[in-house]
């Protein structure tokens, strides 16, 4: 089958407003589907007569009323109570959740099938900005999130946290069903066949910033190689991200190789003697490496005292820390 052509996704809901919300979201995200929306079954039937539909997305009411016999490779039903699990090529998703969560589950469902989905054409390389520091309590993560929000207002940007103990589940008040390690392990076995779908199904959004939930189990970081992280960056760029913000930890073997891919490395520091000693030791190590460009890319940040440091789960735009980071990014 020619995978250069988009897969036909037919969306059938009786409620026009609900249909438009799905159409707008999928069109905006450009996920490789050729989306066609319908509120009347007769119009849907006419479309199916002339076009091959790979995926039919509908709800339980429409399915039971008149969409059960629509010809498609798979049918995905939004429902409150699962009741079609034993029907061949029919999958169910809980309707009582936001559109973005439903779409994430839809992508995961399609990724488990043999349905081909067009990959986005390779785009020019985007930029990688790393936030890294051997110094604790340096506002590294807050500054990285502030930079992500700032850049997201102008270009498609994603935040990647490579720390073993990010605390995201606590900060955001939710348990994520997929994290970075799940995605990396999937990509390891996928051989690129459904990488775009799985990446997009793993991406969450907060305050206009895309992010992949960090690892929950710190041991998972020891099982991820720096080459796999760099490969993820490449795939994210192919998915359309122009900026990748990397919140670096130090537990990934070969972390310096990841740093070397960066356009710029921002290193928040503190002025006490212990912090200074850690910085001196880090730079001494970096100078032993063959890639001396890492040190040249590092910009030390000495943030001023902020009266208030908001949680990263909130909108940082307009805050003092965001204004400070904007000055660093744009001079």
C-alpha positions in Angstrom: 0.0 0.0 0.0 1.2 3.5 -0.8 2.0 5.0 2.6 2.8 8.4 1.0 -0.9 9.1 0.8 -2.8 10.0 4.0 -4.9 7.4 5.6 -8.7 8.1 5.4 -10.2 8.8 8.8 -14.0 9.2 8.8 -15.5 10.9 11.8 -19.2 10.5 12.4 -21.0 12.3 15.3 -24.6 13.6 15.3 -23.5 16.6 17.3 -21.9 19.1 14.9 -20.1 21.0 17.6 -18.5 17.8 18.9 -17.5 16.9 15.4 -15.9 20.2 14.7 -13.8 20.0 17.9 -12.3 16.7 16.6 -11.8 18.0 13.1 -10.1 21.2 14.2 -7.8 19.3 16.6 -6.7 16.7 14.1 -6.3 19.2 11.3 -4.2 21.5 13.6 -1.9 18.6 14.7 -1.4 17.2 11.2 -1.1 13.6 12.3 -1.0 12.0 8.9 -4.8 11.3 8.5 -7.0 12.5 5.7 -10.0 13.6 8.0 -13.5 13.7 6.8 -16.4 14.6 9.1 -20.1 13.7 9.0 -23.2 14.4 11.0 -25.5 12.4 8.6 -25.1 8.7 7.9 -26.2 9.0 4.3 -23.4 11.4 3.6 -21.0 9.0 5.2 -22.2 6.1 3.1 -21.8 8.1 0.0 -18.2 8.9 0.9 -17.5 5.2 1.7 -18.8 4.2 -1.7 -16.1 6.3 -3.4 -13.3 6.1 -0.9 -11.5 3.5 1.2 -12.0 4.3 4.9 -9.3 2.9 7.1 -10.6 4.2 10.4 -14.2 5.1 11.4 -14.4 7.1 14.6 -17.9 7.4 16.0 -19.9 7.1 19.3 -21.9 4.2 20.7 -25.3 5.9 19.8 -24.4 6.4 16.1 -22.8 3.0 15.9 -25.8 1.2 17.2 -28.2 3.3 15.2 -26.8 3.2 11.7 -23.0 3.0 11.5 -22.5 -0.7 12.4 -22.4 -1.7 8.8 -20.1 1.1 7.5 -17.2 -0.5 5.7 -13.9 0.4 7.3 -10.7 -1.5 8.3 -11.3 -0.6 12.0 -14.0 1.2 13.9 -13.3 3.2 17.1 -16.2 3.8 19.3 -16.4 6.5 22.0 -18.6 5.2 24.8 -19.1 5.4 28.6 -19.7 1.7 29.0 -17.7 -0.9 26.9 -20.0 -3.3 25.2 -18.5 -4.0 21.8 -15.2 -5.5 22.9 -15.8 -8.9 21.2 -16.8 -7.4 17.8 -14.0 -8.0 15.3 -11.9 -4.8 14.4 -13.9 -2.7 16.8 -12.1 -0.8 19.6 -13.5 1.3 22.4 -12.4 4.5 24.0 -13.8 6.2 27.1 -15.8 9.2 25.9 -15.6 11.0 29.2 -12.3 12.7 28.7 -10.9 15.7 26.8 -10.5 15.6 23.0 -6.7 15.5 23.3 -6.8 12.5 25.5 -9.2 10.7 23.2 -6.9 11.4 20.3 -3.9 10.1 22.1 -5.8 6.8 22.8 -6.9 6.7 19.1 -3.3 7.0 18.0 -2.2 4.2 20.3 -5.0 2.0 18.9 -4.0 2.7 15.3 -0.4 2.0 16.1 -1.3 -1.5 17.2 -2.8 -2.3 13.8 -1.4 -2.8 10.3 -2.9 0.4 9.0 -0.2 2.6 7.4 -0.1 6.3 8.3 1.8 8.8 6.2 4.9 10.2 7.9 5.5 13.9 7.8 8.2 14.9 5.3 11.7 15.4 6.8 11.9 19.0 7.9 15.1 21.1 8.3 16.8 20.4 11.6 15.3 22.2 14.6 17.2 23.6 17.6 18.0 21.8 20.8 18.4 23.9 24.0 19.7 22.0 27.0 19.4 23.1 30.6 22.1 21.3 32.7 23.8 22.0 36.0 25.6 19.9 38.6 24.3 22.4 41.1 21.1 21.6 42.9 18.3 24.0 43.7 19.4 26.2 40.8 15.9 26.8 39.2 17.0 24.7 36.2 13.6 23.1 35.6 11.7 26.3 36.2 13.9 28.1 33.7 13.6 25.3 31.2 9.8 25.4 31.5 9.8 29.2 31.2 11.9 28.9 28.0 9.5 26.2 26.6 6.5 28.5 27.2 8.2 31.5 25.6 9.4 29.5 22.5 6.0 27.7 22.2 4.3 31.1 21.6 6.3 31.4 18.3 7.2 27.9 17.1 6.3 24.3 17.7 8.3 23.4 20.9 8.5 20.3 23.1 10.0 19.9 26.6 11.9 16.7 27.4 12.8 16.0 31.0 15.7 13.5 31.5 15.8 13.6 35.3 15.3 10.4 37.4 13.0 12.1 39.9 11.1 14.9 38.1 8.1 14.9 40.4 5.8 15.6 37.5 3.0 13.3 38.7 2.8 15.3 41.9 3.2 18.7 40.4 0.5 18.1 37.7 -1.7 16.0 40.0 -2.1 13.1 37.7 -0.6 9.7 36.8 0.4 9.6 33.1 -0.4 6.4 31.3 2.8 6.6 29.2 6.2 8.0 30.1 9.5 8.6 28.3 10.8 5.1 29.0 7.6 3.5 27.5 8.1 5.5 24.3 11.8 4.7 24.0 11.3 1.0 24.6 8.5 1.0 22.0 10.7 2.8 19.4 13.5 0.3 20.1 11.3 -2.5 18.8 9.3 -0.6 16.2 11.9 -0.2 13.5 10.3 3.2 12.5 7.0 1.7 11.2 4.7 3.6 13.6 7.1 5.9 15.3 5.2 9.1 14.4 1.9 7.7 15.8 3.5 6.5 19.0 5.3 9.8 19.6 2.2 11.9 19.1 0.2 9.6 21.3 2.7 10.0 24.1 2.7 13.8 24.0 0.8 15.8 26.6 0.2 19.5 26.8 0.3 22.0 29.7 0.0 25.8 29.3 0.6 25.6 25.6 3.7 23.5 26.0 4.1 20.0 24.6 5.9 17.5 26.7 6.5 13.8 27.1 6.0 12.6 30.7 9.3 11.9 32.3 10.3 8.4 33.6 8.5 7.3 36.8 11.1 4.6 37.6 14.6 6.1 37.9 16.1 2.7 37.0 14.6 3.1 33.5 17.1 5.8 32.7 20.0 3.3 33.1 18.4 1.2 30.4 18.2 4.1 27.9 21.2 4.9 25.8 22.2 8.4 24.7 21.9 7.2 21.1 18.2 6.4 21.7 17.6 9.8 23.2 19.3 11.5 20.2 17.2 9.3 17.9 14.1 10.5 19.7 15.2 14.1 19.1 15.5 13.4 15.3 12.1 11.8 15.2 10.6 14.8 17.1 12.1 17.1 14.5 10.5 14.9 11.8 7.2 15.3 13.6 7.5 19.0 13.2 9.0 20.4 16.4 11.3 23.3 15.7 12.6 23.6 19.3 13.4 20.9 21.8 14.0 21.9 25.4 16.0 19.3 27.2 16.0 19.4 31.0 19.1 17.3 31.6 19.9 14.9 34.5 23.2 13.2 34.9 22.2 9.6 35.2 22.1 8.8 31.4 25.4 7.2 30.4 27.2 9.4 27.9 25.1 12.5 28.9 27.9 14.7 27.3 27.0 13.2 23.9 23.4 14.5 24.3 24.8 17.9 25.3 26.9 18.0 22.2 23.7 18.0 20.0 22.6 21.3 21.6 22.5 24.7 20.0 23.0 26.2 23.4 23.5 24.8 26.9 22.1 26.9 29.7 23.8 26.2 33.1 22.2 27.8 36.1 24.7 28.2 38.9 24.9 29.5 42.5 27.7 31.5 44.1 28.4 29.4 47.2 31.7 27.5 47.5 30.3 24.0 47.1 28.5 25.0 43.9 31.6 26.6 42.6 33.6 23.4 43.3 31.1 21.3 41.4 31.3 23.6 38.4 35.1 23.5 38.4 35.1 19.7 38.5 32.6 19.5 35.7 34.5 21.7 33.4 37.7 19.8 34.2 36.0 16.7 33.0 34.6 18.3 29.9 38.1 19.4 28.9 39.2 15.8 28.8 36.7 15.0 26.1 37.4 15.0 22.4 34.4 17.2 21.7 35.7 20.5 23.1 32.7 22.3 21.6 30.5 21.4 24.6 32.3 24.0 26.8 31.9 26.6 24.1 28.2 26.1 24.0 27.7 26.6 27.8 26.2 29.8 29.0 26.2 30.2 32.7 23.1 31.7 34.2 23.2 33.5 37.6 19.5 34.3 38.1 18.6 37.1 40.5 16.6 36.6 43.6 12.9 36.1 42.7 10.3 37.0 45.4 8.1 34.3 44.1 8.8 31.2 42.0 5.5 29.8 40.6 5.0 26.1 40.1 5.9 24.8 36.7 2.4 23.5 36.3 1.2 27.1 36.0 1.5 29.7 33.3 4.8 31.4 33.9 4.3 34.0 31.2 4.5 37.6 32.5 6.3 36.5 35.7 9.7 37.8 36.7 11.4 34.5 36.0 9.8 34.4 32.5 11.0 37.9 31.7 14.5 37.0 32.9 14.5 33.9 30.6 13.1 35.9 27.6 16.0 38.2 28.0 18.5 35.3 27.9 16.8 33.8 24.8 16.4 37.0 22.8 19.1 39.1 24.3 
